[in-house]
Amino acid sequence: MKWLNEVSSFLRNVRAEIKKVSWPSQSEVITMTILILGMVILLSGYIGGVDLVYRRIIEQILSL
């Protein structure tokens, strides 16, 4: 039954550590989520635009 004592000790330690965590507030989570989604949209548009420009340049070069 040594493993049972080890498992229960581990779970007690996990619980103690979880109590020490500084959790963000709901408004912080919402703000960061909106910020991340905005950055994903902006970067996707930028990368898509650059890809479109390079593709057109390469098509022009290959059509010569």
mmCIF file as Biopython writes it, N, C-alpha, C and O atoms, coordinates in Angstrom:
data_model
#
loop_
_atom_site.group_PDB
_atom_site.id
_atom_site.type_symbol
_atom_site.label_atom_id
_atom_site.label_alt_id
_atom_site.label_comp_id
_atom_site.label_asym_id
_atom_site.label_entity_id
_atom_site.label_seq_id
_atom_site.pdbx_PDB_ins_code
_atom_site.Cartn_x
_atom_site.Cartn_y
_atom_site.Cartn_z
_atom_site.occupancy
_atom_site.B_iso_or_equiv
_atom_site.auth_seq_id
_atom_site.auth_asym_id
_atom_site.pdbx_PDB_model_num
ATOM 1   N N  . MET A ? 1  ? 0.807   -1.198 0.000   1.0 0.0 1  A 1 
ATOM 2   C CA . MET A ? 1  ? 0.000   0.000  0.000   1.0 0.0 1  A 1 
ATOM 3   C C  . MET A ? 1  ? 0.850   1.262  0.000   1.0 0.0 1  A 1 
ATOM 4   O O  . MET A ? 1  ? 0.338   2.362  0.208   1.0 0.0 1  A 1 
ATOM 5   N N  . LYS A ? 2  ? 2.153   1.102  -0.234  1.0 0.0 2  A 1 
ATOM 6   C CA . LYS A ? 2  ? 3.022   2.264  -0.274  1.0 0.0 2  A 1 
ATOM 7   C C  . LYS A ? 2  ? 2.647   3.190  -1.427  1.0 0.0 2  A 1 
ATOM 8   O O  . LYS A ? 2  ? 2.688   4.411  -1.281  1.0 0.0 2  A 1 
ATOM 9   N N  . TRP A ? 3  ? 2.283   2.614  -2.572  1.0 0.0 3  A 1 
ATOM 10  C CA . TRP A ? 3  ? 1.937   3.430  -3.730  1.0 0.0 3  A 1 
ATOM 11  C C  . TRP A ? 3  ? 0.698   4.278  -3.464  1.0 0.0 3  A 1 
ATOM 12  O O  . TRP A ? 3  ? 0.592   5.395  -3.969  1.0 0.0 3  A 1 
ATOM 13  N N  . LEU A ? 4  ? -0.250  3.748  -2.666  1.0 0.0 4  A 1 
ATOM 14  C CA . LEU A ? 4  ? -1.454  4.502  -2.334  1.0 0.0 4  A 1 
ATOM 15  C C  . LEU A ? 4  ? -1.109  5.732  -1.505  1.0 0.0 4  A 1 
ATOM 16  O O  . LEU A ? 4  ? -1.669  6.807  -1.720  1.0 0.0 4  A 1 
ATOM 17  N N  . ASN A ? 5  ? -0.184  5.575  -0.555  1.0 0.0 5  A 1 
ATOM 18  C CA . ASN A ? 5  ? 0.265   6.710  0.253   1.0 0.0 5  A 1 
ATOM 19  C C  . ASN A ? 5  ? 0.978   7.738  -0.616  1.0 0.0 5  A 1 
ATOM 20  O O  . ASN A ? 5  ? 0.816   8.942  -0.419  1.0 0.0 5  A 1 
ATOM 21  N N  . GLU A ? 6  ? 1.773   7.261  -1.581  1.0 0.0 6  A 1 
ATOM 22  C CA . GLU A ? 6  ? 2.482   8.180  -2.474  1.0 0.0 6  A 1 
ATOM 23  C C  . GLU A ? 6  ? 1.513   8.956  -3.359  1.0 0.0 6  A 1 
ATOM 24  O O  . GLU A ? 6  ? 1.678   10.157 -3.568  1.0 0.0 6  A 1 
ATOM 25  N N  . VAL A ? 7  ? 0.510   8.269  -3.871  1.0 0.0 7  A 1 
ATOM 26  C CA . VAL A ? 7  ? -0.479  8.932  -4.721  1.0 0.0 7  A 1 
ATOM 27  C C  . VAL A ? 7  ? -1.257  9.970  -3.921  1.0 0.0 7  A 1 
ATOM 28  O O  . VAL A ? 7  ? -1.460  11.088 -4.395  1.0 0.0 7  A 1 
ATOM 29  N N  . SER A ? 8  ? -1.691  9.619  -2.723  1.0 0.0 8  A 1 
ATOM 30  C CA . SER A ? 8  ? -2.459  10.574 -1.925  1.0 0.0 8  A 1 
ATOM 31  C C  . SER A ? 8  ? -1.583  11.755 -1.500  1.0 0.0 8  A 1 
ATOM 32  O O  . SER A ? 8  ? -2.067  12.884 -1.423  1.0 0.0 8  A 1 
ATOM 33  N N  . SER A ? 9  ? -0.313  11.506 -1.226  1.0 0.0 9  A 1 
ATOM 34  C CA . SER A ? 9  ? 0.602   12.593 -0.897  1.0 0.0 9  A 1 
ATOM 35  C C  . SER A ? 9  ? 0.801   13.505 -2.105  1.0 0.0 9  A 1 
ATOM 36  O O  . SER A ? 9  ? 0.826   14.728 -1.963  1.0 0.0 9  A 1 
ATOM 37  N N  . PHE A ? 10 ? 0.941   12.929 -3.264  1.0 0.0 10 A 1 
ATOM 38  C CA . PHE A ? 10 ? 1.085   13.711 -4.484  1.0 0.0 10 A 1 
ATOM 39  C C  . PHE A ? 10 ? -0.142  14.592 -4.710  1.0 0.0 10 A 1 
ATOM 40  O O  . PHE A ? 10 ? -0.006  15.773 -5.028  1.0 0.0 10 A 1 
ATOM 41  N N  . LEU A ? 11 ? -1.327  14.032 -4.549  1.0 0.0 11 A 1 
ATOM 42  C CA . LEU A ? 11 ? -2.550  14.797 -4.763  1.0 0.0 11 A 1 
ATOM 43  C C  . LEU A ? 11 ? -2.702  15.915 -3.739  1.0 0.0 11 A 1 
ATOM 44  O O  . LEU A ? 11 ? -3.198  16.992 -4.071  1.0 0.0 11 A 1 
ATOM 45  N N  . ARG A ? 12 ? -2.283  15.673 -2.501  1.0 0.0 12 A 1 
ATOM 46  C CA . ARG A ? 12 ? -2.314  16.746 -1.493  1.0 0.0 12 A 1 
ATOM 47  C C  . ARG A ? 12 ? -1.365  17.870 -1.873  1.0 0.0 12 A 1 
ATOM 48  O O  . ARG A ? 12 ? -1.687  19.046 -1.708  1.0 0.0 12 A 1 
ATOM 49  N N  . ASN A ? 13 ? -0.191  17.506 -2.383  1.0 0.0 13 A 1 
ATOM 50  C CA . ASN A ? 13 ? 0.775   18.520 -2.812  1.0 0.0 13 A 1 
ATOM 51  C C  . ASN A ? 13 ? 0.257   19.310 -4.011  1.0 0.0 13 A 1 
ATOM 52  O O  . ASN A ? 13 ? 0.451   20.523 -4.086  1.0 0.0 13 A 1 
ATOM 53  N N  . VAL A ? 14 ? -0.398  18.632 -4.942  1.0 0.0 14 A 1 
ATOM 54  C CA . VAL A ? 14 ? -0.977  19.311 -6.099  1.0 0.0 14 A 1 
ATOM 55  C C  . VAL A ? 14 ? -2.036  20.307 -5.633  1.0 0.0 14 A 1 
ATOM 56  O O  . VAL A ? 14 ? -2.077  21.442 -6.105  1.0 0.0 14 A 1 
ATOM 57  N N  . ARG A ? 15 ? -2.871  19.888 -4.726  1.0 0.0 15 A 1 
ATOM 58  C CA . ARG A ? 15 ? -3.919  20.772 -4.211  1.0 0.0 15 A 1 
ATOM 59  C C  . ARG A ? 15 ? -3.325  21.993 -3.519  1.0 0.0 15 A 1 
ATOM 60  O O  . ARG A ? 15 ? -3.826  23.105 -3.687  1.0 0.0 15 A 1 
ATOM 61  N N  . ALA A ? 16 ? -2.267  21.797 -2.746  1.0 0.0 16 A 1 
ATOM 62  C CA . ALA A ? 16 ? -1.616  22.915 -2.065  1.0 0.0 16 A 1 
ATOM 63  C C  . ALA A ? 16 ? -1.002  23.885 -3.061  1.0 0.0 16 A 1 
ATOM 64  O O  . ALA A ? 16 ? -1.071  25.098 -2.862  1.0 0.0 16 A 1 
ATOM 65  N N  . GLU A ? 17 ? -0.402  23.372 -4.129  1.0 0.0 17 A 1 
ATOM 66  C CA . GLU A ? 17 ? 0.206   24.236 -5.134  1.0 0.0 17 A 1 
ATOM 67  C C  . GLU A ? 17 ? -0.856  24.998 -5.931  1.0 0.0 17 A 1 
ATOM 68  O O  . GLU A ? 17 ? -0.658  26.164 -6.274  1.0 0.0 17 A 1 
ATOM 69  N N  . ILE A ? 18 ? -1.972  24.346 -6.223  1.0 0.0 18 A 1 
ATOM 70  C CA . ILE A ? 18 ? -3.053  25.007 -6.962  1.0 0.0 18 A 1 
ATOM 71  C C  . ILE A ? 18 ? -3.598  26.187 -6.165  1.0 0.0 18 A 1 
ATOM 72  O O  . ILE A ? 18 ? -3.985  27.197 -6.753  1.0 0.0 18 A 1 
ATOM 73  N N  . LYS A ? 19 ? -3.633  26.081 -4.861  1.0 0.0 19 A 1 
ATOM 74  C CA . LYS A ? 19 ? -4.113  27.186 -4.025  1.0 0.0 19 A 1 
ATOM 75  C C  . LYS A ? 19 ? -3.176  28.386 -4.082  1.0 0.0 19 A 1 
ATOM 76  O O  . LYS A ? 19 ? -3.599  29.510 -3.812  1.0 0.0 19 A 1 
ATOM 77  N N  . LYS A ? 20 ? -1.909  28.167 -4.429  1.0 0.0 20 A 1 
ATOM 78  C CA . LYS A ? 20 ? -0.931  29.254 -4.497  1.0 0.0 20 A 1 
ATOM 79  C C  . LYS A ? 20 ? -0.978  30.010 -5.832  1.0 0.0 20 A 1 
ATOM 80  O O  . LYS A ? 20 ? -0.399  31.090 -5.951  1.0 0.0 20 A 1 
ATOM 81  N N  . VAL A ? 21 ? -1.661  29.453 -6.826  1.0 0.0 21 A 1 
ATOM 82  C CA . VAL A ? 21 ? -1.682  30.046 -8.157  1.0 0.0 21 A 1 
ATOM 83  C C  . VAL A ? 21 ? -2.475  31.347 -8.132  1.0 0.0 21 A 1 
ATOM 84  O O  . VAL A ? 21 ? -3.532  31.432 -7.508  1.0 0.0 21 A 1 
ATOM 85  N N  . SER A ? 22 ? -1.953  32.353 -8.817  1.0 0.0 22 A 1 
ATOM 86  C CA . SER A ? 22 ? -2.653  33.628 -8.956  1.0 0.0 22 A 1 
ATOM 87  C C  . SER A ? 22 ? -3.453  33.581 -10.252 1.0 0.0 22 A 1 
ATOM 88  O O  . SER A ? 22 ? -2.897  33.765 -11.335 1.0 0.0 22 A 1 
ATOM 89  N N  . TRP A ? 23 ? -4.742  33.339 -10.145 1.0 0.0 23 A 1 
ATOM 90  C CA . TRP A ? 23 ? -5.594  33.191 -11.311 1.0 0.0 23 A 1 
ATOM 91  C C  . TRP A ? 23 ? -6.014  34.553 -11.826 1.0 0.0 23 A 1 
ATOM 92  O O  . TRP A ? 23 ? -6.279  35.447 -11.023 1.0 0.0 23 A 1 
ATOM 93  N N  . PRO A ? 24 ? -6.086  34.745 -13.148 1.0 0.0 24 A 1 
ATOM 94  C CA . PRO A ? 24 ? -6.517  36.031 -13.703 1.0 0.0 24 A 1 
ATOM 95  C C  . PRO A ? 24 ? -8.016  36.232 -13.483 1.0 0.0 24 A 1 
ATOM 96  O O  . PRO A ? 24 ? -8.779  35.274 -13.359 1.0 0.0 24 A 1 
ATOM 97  N N  . SER A ? 25 ? -8.415  37.505 -13.439 1.0 0.0 25 A 1 
ATOM 98  C CA . SER A ? 25 ? -9.837  37.801 -13.294 1.0 0.0 25 A 1 
ATOM 99  C C  . SER A ? 25 ? -10.554 37.556 -14.623 1.0 0.0 25 A 1 
ATOM 100 O O  . SER A ? 25 ? -9.920  37.378 -15.662 1.0 0.0 25 A 1 
ATOM 101 N N  . GLN A ? 26 ? -11.874 37.551 -14.569 1.0 0.0 26 A 1 
ATOM 102 C CA . GLN A ? 26 ? -12.658 37.307 -15.783 1.0 0.0 26 A 1 
ATOM 103 C C  . GLN A ? 26 ? -12.420 38.414 -16.801 1.0 0.0 26 A 1 
ATOM 104 O O  . GLN A ? 26 ? -12.332 38.143 -17.999 1.0 0.0 26 A 1 
ATOM 105 N N  . SER A ? 27 ? -12.317 39.651 -16.344 1.0 0.0 27 A 1 
ATOM 106 C CA . SER A ? 27 ? -12.095 40.752 -17.287 1.0 0.0 27 A 1 
ATOM 107 C C  . SER A ? 27 ? -10.714 40.651 -17.938 1.0 0.0 27 A 1 
ATOM 108 O O  . SER A ? 27 ? -10.563 40.995 -19.110 1.0 0.0 27 A 1 
ATOM 109 N N  . GLU A ? 28 ? -9.710  40.185 -17.200 1.0 0.0 28 A 1 
ATOM 110 C CA . GLU A ? 28 ? -8.385  39.987 -17.785 1.0 0.0 28 A 1 
ATOM 111 C C  . GLU A ? 28 ? -8.415  38.896 -18.845 1.0 0.0 28 A 1 
ATOM 112 O O  . GLU A ? 28 ? -7.793  39.037 -19.898 1.0 0.0 28 A 1 
ATOM 113 N N  . VAL A ? 29 ? -9.125  37.823 -18.579 1.0 0.0 29 A 1 
ATOM 114 C CA . VAL A ? 29 ? -9.228  36.721 -19.539 1.0 0.0 29 A 1 
ATOM 115 C C  . VAL A ? 29 ? -9.925  37.197 -20.814 1.0 0.0 29 A 1 
ATOM 116 O O  . VAL A ? 29 ? -9.483  36.883 -21.920 1.0 0.0 29 A 1 
ATOM 117 N N  . ILE A ? 30 ? -11.005 37.947 -20.661 1.0 0.0 30 A 1 
ATOM 118 C CA . ILE A ? 30 ? -11.735 38.445 -21.831 1.0 0.0 30 A 1 
ATOM 119 C C  . ILE A ? 30 ? -10.857 39.398 -22.635 1.0 0.0 30 A 1 
ATOM 120 O O  . ILE A ? 30 ? -10.801 39.304 -23.861 1.0 0.0 30 A 1 
ATOM 121 N N  . THR A ? 31 ? -10.165 40.322 -21.947 1.0 0.0 31 A 1 
ATOM 122 C CA . THR A ? 31 ? -9.304  41.277 -22.629 1.0 0.0 31 A 1 
ATOM 123 C C  . THR A ? 31 ? -8.197  40.567 -23.402 1.0 0.0 31 A 1 
ATOM 124 O O  . THR A ? 31 ? -7.957  40.889 -24.566 1.0 0.0 31 A 1 
ATOM 125 N N  . MET A ? 32 ? -7.531  39.624 -22.789 1.0 0.0 32 A 1 
ATOM 126 C CA . MET A ? 32 ? -6.442  38.903 -23.453 1.0 0.0 32 A 1 
ATOM 127 C C  . MET A ? 32 ? -6.959  38.048 -24.611 1.0 0.0 32 A 1 
ATOM 128 O O  . MET A ? 32 ? -6.285  37.920 -25.634 1.0 0.0 32 A 1 
ATOM 129 N N  . THR A ? 33 ? -8.143  37.467 -24.459 1.0 0.0 33 A 1 
ATOM 130 C CA . THR A ? 33 ? -8.721  36.663 -25.539 1.0 0.0 33 A 1 
ATOM 131 C C  . THR A ? 33 ? -9.007  37.532 -26.755 1.0 0.0 33 A 1 
ATOM 132 O O  . THR A ? 33 ? -8.700  37.150 -27.884 1.0 0.0 33 A 1 
ATOM 133 N N  . ILE A ? 34 ? -9.600  38.710 -26.523 1.0 0.0 34 A 1 
ATOM 134 C CA . ILE A ? 34 ? -9.891  39.629 -27.623 1.0 0.0 34 A 1 
ATOM 135 C C  . ILE A ? 34 ? -8.591  40.090 -28.281 1.0 0.0 34 A 1 
ATOM 136 O O  . ILE A ? 34 ? -8.508  40.167 -29.507 1.0 0.0 34 A 1 
ATOM 137 N N  . LEU A ? 35 ? -7.585  40.393 -27.475 1.0 0.0 35 A 1 
ATOM 138 C CA . LEU A ? 35 ? -6.294  40.826 -28.011 1.0 0.0 35 A 1 
ATOM 139 C C  . LEU A ? 35 ? -5.666  39.737 -28.884 1.0 0.0 35 A 1 
ATOM 140 O O  . LEU A ? 35 ? -5.173  40.019 -29.976 1.0 0.0 35 A 1 
ATOM 141 N N  . ILE A ? 36 ? -5.687  38.516 -28.409 1.0 0.0 36 A 1 
ATOM 142 C CA . ILE A ? 36 ? -5.090  37.409 -29.163 1.0 0.0 36 A 1 
ATOM 143 C C  . ILE A ? 36 ? -5.854  37.157 -30.461 1.0 0.0 36 A 1 
ATOM 144 O O  . ILE A ? 36 ? -5.244  36.956 -31.511 1.0 0.0 36 A 1 
ATOM 145 N N  . LEU A ? 37 ? -7.179  37.167 -30.396 1.0 0.0 37 A 1 
ATOM 146 C CA . LEU A ? 37 ? -7.965  36.965 -31.620 1.0 0.0 37 A 1 
ATOM 147 C C  . LEU A ? 37 ? -7.713  38.085 -32.626 1.0 0.0 37 A 1 
ATOM 148 O O  . LEU A ? 37 ? -7.615  37.830 -33.826 1.0 0.0 37 A 1 
ATOM 149 N N  . GLY A ? 38 ? -7.607  39.320 -32.144 1.0 0.0 38 A 1 
ATOM 150 C CA . GLY A ? 38 ? -7.296  40.437 -33.029 1.0 0.0 38 A 1 
ATOM 151 C C  . GLY A ? 38 ? -5.949  40.271 -33.701 1.0 0.0 38 A 1 
ATOM 152 O O  . GLY A ? 38 ? -5.819  40.506 -34.902 1.0 0.0 38 A 1 
ATOM 153 N N  . MET A ? 39 ? -4.942  39.866 -32.934 1.0 0.0 39 A 1 
ATOM 154 C CA . MET A ? 39 ? -3.609  39.658 -33.499 1.0 0.0 39 A 1 
ATOM 155 C C  . MET A ? 39 ? -3.605  38.527 -34.515 1.0 0.0 39 A 1 
ATOM 156 O O  . MET A ? 39 ? -2.927  38.617 -35.538 1.0 0.0 39 A 1 
ATOM 157 N N  . VAL A ? 40 ? -4.354  37.464 -34.245 1.0 0.0 40 A 1 
ATOM 158 C CA . VAL A ? 40 ? -4.437  36.345 -35.192 1.0 0.0 40 A 1 
ATOM 159 C C  . VAL A ? 40 ? -5.065  36.812 -36.502 1.0 0.0 40 A 1 
ATOM 160 O O  . VAL A ? 40 ? -4.599  36.452 -37.583 1.0 0.0 40 A 1 
ATOM 161 N N  . ILE A ? 41 ? -6.121  37.612 -36.404 1.0 0.0 41 A 1 
ATOM 162 C CA . ILE A ? 41 ? -6.779  38.114 -37.615 1.0 0.0 41 A 1 
ATOM 163 C C  . ILE A ? 41 ? -5.837  39.032 -38.391 1.0 0.0 41 A 1 
ATOM 164 O O  . ILE A ? 41 ? -5.711  38.903 -39.609 1.0 0.0 41 A 1 
ATOM 165 N N  . LEU A ? 42 ? -5.173  39.960 -37.693 1.0 0.0 42 A 1 
ATOM 166 C CA . LEU A ? 42 ? -4.243  40.873 -38.364 1.0 0.0 42 A 1 
ATOM 167 C C  . LEU A ? 42 ? -3.093  40.129 -39.039 1.0 0.0 42 A 1 
ATOM 168 O O  . LEU A ? 42 ? -2.769  40.398 -40.196 1.0 0.0 42 A 1 
ATOM 169 N N  . LEU A ? 43 ? -2.485  39.208 -38.324 1.0 0.0 43 A 1 
ATOM 170 C CA . LEU A ? 43 ? -1.357  38.473 -38.895 1.0 0.0 43 A 1 
ATOM 171 C C  . LEU A ? 43 ? -1.793  37.567 -40.044 1.0 0.0 43 A 1 
ATOM 172 O O  . LEU A ? 43 ? -1.058  37.401 -41.017 1.0 0.0 43 A 1 
ATOM 173 N N  . SER A ? 44 ? -2.973  36.988 -39.935 1.0 0.0 44 A 1 
ATOM 174 C CA . SER A ? 44 ? -3.476  36.160 -41.039 1.0 0.0 44 A 1 
ATOM 175 C C  . SER A ? 44 ? -3.675  37.000 -42.288 1.0 0.0 44 A 1 
ATOM 176 O O  . SER A ? 44 ? -3.325  36.576 -43.389 1.0 0.0 44 A 1 
ATOM 177 N N  . GLY A ? 45 ? -4.238  38.195 -42.118 1.0 0.0 45 A 1 
ATOM 178 C CA . GLY A ? 45 ? -4.417  39.089 -43.262 1.0 0.0 45 A 1 
ATOM 179 C C  . GLY A ? 45 ? -3.095  39.510 -43.858 1.0 0.0 45 A 1 
ATOM 180 O O  . GLY A ? 45 ? -2.948  39.557 -45.079 1.0 0.0 45 A 1 
ATOM 181 N N  . TYR A ? 46 ? -2.131  39.816 -43.007 1.0 0.0 46 A 1 
ATOM 182 C CA . TYR A ? 46 ? -0.810  40.227 -43.490 1.0 0.0 46 A 1 
ATOM 183 C C  . TYR A ? 46 ? -0.132  39.101 -44.258 1.0 0.0 46 A 1 
ATOM 184 O O  . TYR A ? 46 ? 0.368   39.309 -45.364 1.0 0.0 46 A 1 
ATOM 185 N N  . ILE A ? 47 ? -0.116  37.920 -43.675 1.0 0.0 47 A 1 
ATOM 186 C CA . ILE A ? 47 ? 0.534   36.776 -44.328 1.0 0.0 47 A 1 
ATOM 187 C C  . ILE A ? 47 ? -0.189  36.427 -45.631 1.0 0.0 47 A 1 
ATOM 188 O O  . ILE A ? 47 ? 0.454   36.117 -46.634 1.0 0.0 47 A 1 
ATOM 189 N N  . GLY A ? 48 ? -1.521  36.476 -45.619 1.0 0.0 48 A 1 
ATOM 190 C CA . GLY A ? 48 ? -2.278  36.208 -46.844 1.0 0.0 48 A 1 
ATOM 191 C C  . GLY A ? 48 ? -1.983  37.238 -47.912 1.0 0.0 48 A 1 
ATOM 192 O O  . GLY A ? 48 ? -1.874  36.893 -49.088 1.0 0.0 48 A 1 
ATOM 193 N N  . GLY A ? 49 ? -1.852  38.512 -47.521 1.0 0.0 49 A 1 
ATOM 194 C CA . GLY A ? 49 ? -1.533  39.564 -48.480 1.0 0.0 49 A 1 
ATOM 195 C C  . GLY A ? 49 ? -0.154  39.408 -49.079 1.0 0.0 49 A 1 
ATOM 196 O O  . GLY A ? 49 ? 0.030   39.556 -50.287 1.0 0.0 49 A 1 
ATOM 197 N N  . VAL A ? 50 ? 0.810   39.110 -48.236 1.0 0.0 50 A 1 
ATOM 198 C CA . VAL A ? 50 ? 2.179   38.902 -48.727 1.0 0.0 50 A 1 
ATOM 199 C C  . VAL A ? 50 ? 2.219   37.706 -49.665 1.0 0.0 50 A 1 
ATOM 200 O O  . VAL A ? 50 ? 2.894   37.744 -50.694 1.0 0.0 50 A 1 
ATOM 201 N N  . ASP A ? 51 ? 1.503   36.651 -49.317 1.0 0.0 51 A 1 
ATOM 202 C CA . ASP A ? 51 ? 1.463   35.467 -50.173 1.0 0.0 51 A 1 
ATOM 203 C C  . ASP A ? 51 ? 0.864   35.808 -51.536 1.0 0.0 51 A 1 
ATOM 204 O O  . ASP A ? 51 ? 1.368   35.369 -52.570 1.0 0.0 51 A 1 
ATOM 205 N N  . LEU A ? 52 ? -0.208  36.590 -51.531 1.0 0.0 52 A 1 
ATOM 206 C CA . LEU A ? 52 ? -0.848  36.985 -52.783 1.0 0.0 52 A 1 
ATOM 207 C C  . LEU A ? 52 ? 0.098   37.809 -53.650 1.0 0.0 52 A 1 
ATOM 208 O O  . LEU A ? 52 ? 0.184   37.584 -54.858 1.0 0.0 52 A 1 
ATOM 209 N N  . VAL A ? 53 ? 0.803   38.753 -53.049 1.0 0.0 53 A 1 
ATOM 210 C CA . VAL A ? 53 ? 1.740   39.593 -53.802 1.0 0.0 53 A 1 
ATOM 211 C C  . VAL A ? 53 ? 2.861   38.740 -54.398 1.0 0.0 53 A 1 
ATOM 212 O O  . VAL A ? 53 ? 3.167   38.859 -55.584 1.0 0.0 53 A 1 
ATOM 213 N N  . TYR A ? 54 ? 3.469   37.886 -53.584 1.0 0.0 54 A 1 
ATOM 214 C CA . TYR A ? 54 ? 4.554   37.046 -54.090 1.0 0.0 54 A 1 
ATOM 215 C C  . TYR A ? 54 ? 4.072   36.096 -55.182 1.0 0.0 54 A 1 
ATOM 216 O O  . TYR A ? 54 ? 4.794   35.837 -56.144 1.0 0.0 54 A 1 
ATOM 217 N N  . ARG A ? 55 ? 2.856   35.576 -55.035 1.0 0.0 55 A 1 
ATOM 218 C CA . ARG A ? 55 ? 2.342   34.668 -56.055 1.0 0.0 55 A 1 
ATOM 219 C C  . ARG A ? 55 ? 2.166   35.399 -57.390 1.0 0.0 55 A 1 
ATOM 220 O O  . ARG A ? 55 ? 2.497   34.865 -58.448 1.0 0.0 55 A 1 
ATOM 221 N N  . ARG A ? 56 ? 1.648   36.609 -57.326 1.0 0.0 56 A 1 
ATOM 222 C CA . ARG A ? 56 ? 1.466   37.384 -58.565 1.0 0.0 56 A 1 
ATOM 223 C C  . ARG A ? 56 ? 2.809   37.727 -59.199 1.0 0.0 56 A 1 
ATOM 224 O O  . ARG A ? 56 ? 2.947   37.688 -60.422 1.0 0.0 56 A 1 
ATOM 225 N N  . ILE A ? 57 ? 3.805   38.063 -58.370 1.0 0.0 57 A 1 
ATOM 226 C CA . ILE A ? 57 ? 5.145   38.367 -58.897 1.0 0.0 57 A 1 
ATOM 227 C C  . ILE A ? 57 ? 5.728   37.142 -59.584 1.0 0.0 57 A 1 
ATOM 228 O O  . ILE A ? 57 ? 6.269   37.243 -60.685 1.0 0.0 57 A 1 
ATOM 229 N N  . ILE A ? 58 ? 5.621   35.998 -58.946 1.0 0.0 58 A 1 
ATOM 230 C CA . ILE A ? 58 ? 6.161   34.763 -59.520 1.0 0.0 58 A 1 
ATOM 231 C C  . ILE A ? 58 ? 5.409   34.389 -60.794 1.0 0.0 58 A 1 
ATOM 232 O O  . ILE A ? 58 ? 6.020   33.926 -61.757 1.0 0.0 58 A 1 
ATOM 233 N N  . GLU A ? 59 ? 4.084   34.583 -60.811 1.0 0.0 59 A 1 
ATOM 234 C CA . GLU A ? 59 ? 3.326   34.291 -62.033 1.0 0.0 59 A 1 
ATOM 235 C C  . GLU A ? 59 ? 3.771   35.195 -63.160 1.0 0.0 59 A 1 
ATOM 236 O O  . GLU A ? 59 ? 3.857   34.745 -64.303 1.0 0.0 59 A 1 
ATOM 237 N N  . GLN A ? 60 ? 4.055   36.454 -62.877 1.0 0.0 60 A 1 
ATOM 238 C CA . GLN A ? 60 ? 4.525   37.391 -63.921 1.0 0.0 60 A 1 
ATOM 239 C C  . GLN A ? 60 ? 5.894   36.966 -64.439 1.0 0.0 60 A 1 
ATOM 240 O O  . GLN A ? 60 ? 6.147   37.016 -65.643 1.0 0.0 60 A 1 
ATOM 241 N N  . ILE A ? 61 ? 6.777   36.546 -63.531 1.0 0.0 61 A 1 
ATOM 242 C CA . ILE A ? 61 ? 8.113   36.124 -63.945 1.0 0.0 61 A 1 
ATOM 243 C C  . ILE A ? 61 ? 8.042   34.861 -64.797 1.0 0.0 61 A 1 
ATOM 244 O O  . ILE A ? 61 ? 8.738   34.758 -65.807 1.0 0.0 61 A 1 
ATOM 245 N N  . LEU A ? 62 ? 7.212   33.906 -64.403 1.0 0.0 62 A 1 
ATOM 246 C CA . LEU A ? 62 ? 7.109   32.643 -65.138 1.0 0.0 62 A 1 
ATOM 247 C C  . LEU A ? 62 ? 6.389   32.798 -66.478 1.0 0.0 62 A 1 
ATOM 248 O O  . LEU A ? 62 ? 6.576   31.973 -67.372 1.0 0.0 62 A 1 
ATOM 249 N N  . SER A ? 63 ? 5.583   33.825 -66.629 1.0 0.0 63 A 1 
ATOM 250 C CA . SER A ? 63 ? 4.869   33.999 -67.897 1.0 0.0 63 A 1 
ATOM 251 C C  . SER A ? 63 ? 5.699   34.690 -68.964 1.0 0.0 63 A 1 
ATOM 252 O O  . SER A ? 63 ? 5.243   34.842 -70.097 1.0 0.0 63 A 1 
ATOM 253 N N  . LEU A ? 64 ? 6.907   35.112 -68.623 1.0 0.0 64 A 1 
ATOM 254 C CA . LEU A ? 64 ? 7.772   35.789 -69.611 1.0 0.0 64 A 1 
ATOM 255 C C  . LEU A ? 64 ? 8.259   34.859 -70.683 1.0 0.0 64 A 1 
ATOM 256 O O  . LEU A ? 64 ? 8.991   35.279 -71.579 1.0 0.0 64 A 1 
#
